[in-house]
Amino acid sequence: MITNVSLVSVFVKDIDESLAFYTDVLGFDAKDDIQLGPDYRWVTVSHPSQPELILHLAIPGPPMSDDLIEAMRRAQAEGGLPGVGLNVDDCRKTYAELRAKGVEFLQEPADRPYGVEALMRDNSGNWMVLVEPKPYQPGDFAAEPSA
């Protein structure tokens, strides 16, 4: 029986640069950094308040097909890969702190029915969402018009 999610892969362009971004800029802890053969490096980070959830920083490569690897590299170059959602206690304050560290934001903090949200990119172009959550009900969302 599945008990929880323990590992999420985030595809990056450069492992060393991404490791520095996730640890030095976002405050994650470095975990594993293991060379597994000549062409594969296993690198993970976790957040200090949630050490049981590991982010695996991976460069697109085998065993993926050449076509998939190339498609992922194109998506990275365009900044079109999804990343992870991060809860924060104060979205506007975190936004200001991360902007001061040079983080690229696609959307400034904005009030949403579920909290305050800002959209940023990591240093590989992955979209990341910062959310200061608040309680909500489905009725808090405007109904979409029928097509």
N, C-alpha and C positions, 0 to 999 in steps of 0.2 A: 504494500500500500504506500502511495506517495505521501510523504509527511510535510514537505515544504520545497520551495525553490532555493537551491544553494549556489548555483553558478549561472552567470549570464555572460555571454561573449560579446565584446564590443570590438568591432573591426577598426583598426587604426592604420595609419600610414607608416609610422616609425615608433617602434616599441619604446626606445629610450626617451624620446620626446614625450610620448604619451604617459609613460610612467612618471616623468617629472610633472606633467600637467595635473594628473590625477592626485599625486601626493602633495606637491608644493603649492598648487593653485587651489585645488578643491578640498584638500585636507584628508584624503584617504591614506590608509596605511599600506605600505608595500608588503606583500606576502611572499609568494613563490617567485623565484627567478631561476629557472632551471633550463639548461641547454639539453635538449633531447635529440641528439644526433646533430649532424652538421648544418641542417637547414630548418630546424624547428626549435623555438624558444618558448617555454611555458612561463608566462608572467601574469601574476594576479595581484589585485588590490582589494581592499575592503574598507568600509567606513568604520571608524572606531565605535560608533554607536550601534552598528549592525554587522559584527564580524562574521556572522554565519552566512551572509550573502556575499559571494565572491564575484568580482568582475574580472573576467579573463580578457586581457588585452592581446588581440591576435591580428596578424597581418593576413589578408586573404591569400590563400595558397593551397597546395595539395593537402588533402585529397580532393578538393574542389576541382571541377572541370576547368580547363583553360578559358572557356567562354564565360563561366560564372566569375572566375577571378578577374577577368578583364571588365566585366559588367560592374563588379563591385568597385574596382579601381576608378572606373568612370564616375560612378555614383559618389565616391569619396571626393574626387576632383571637383564635382559639382556641388558638394556639400549636401547631398541628398540622402544619406543613410540615417536611419533613426538611431538614437542612443538610448539613454535611460531617463526616467523621471526621478527627480530628487525632491524630497520634502524638506522644507526649510521652516524655521520658526518665525522669520521676518523676511519676506520676499524683497521688499524695497531695500532694506539694509544689505542683504546678501547681494542683490543686484549691484548696489553701489560699490561694495567691497570687491566683487569680481571684475567689474568694469575698470576699477583702479588698477587691477592686476593685468589688464589688457584682454580680458575675455570678450569675444565678439557676441553681441546680443542681436537677435532678430526681432525681438519684441520686448519693449519695456514692461515693467510690472503693470498688470491690469486686473481690476476686480472682475471676478467670475462668480457664478452661483456656488461653486465648490471651493472658492478661496481666491487668493491673489496668485497670479501666474506670470512668469517671464520665460521667454524662449531664448536659448543660447546655443552656441556650437562649442564642442571641444576642439582641441587643436588639430584634429583629423577631419573636421567638418561635420561630425555627427551632431544631429539635433539633440538637445537636452532641454527638458522642461524643469523649471523650479516652481514648486507649488507650496504656498503657505495654506494648508488645508483648513476648511471650516465645515461644520456640519451642513448638510443640504438635504433636500427632498426632491424627488423627480419633478414635482410641480414647480420648482424654482427655475426650471429651464423653459424658455419660450417655446411654444409648440411650432414645429416646422410646418409650413404650408404644404398641403397635398399637391402632388404633381398631376 
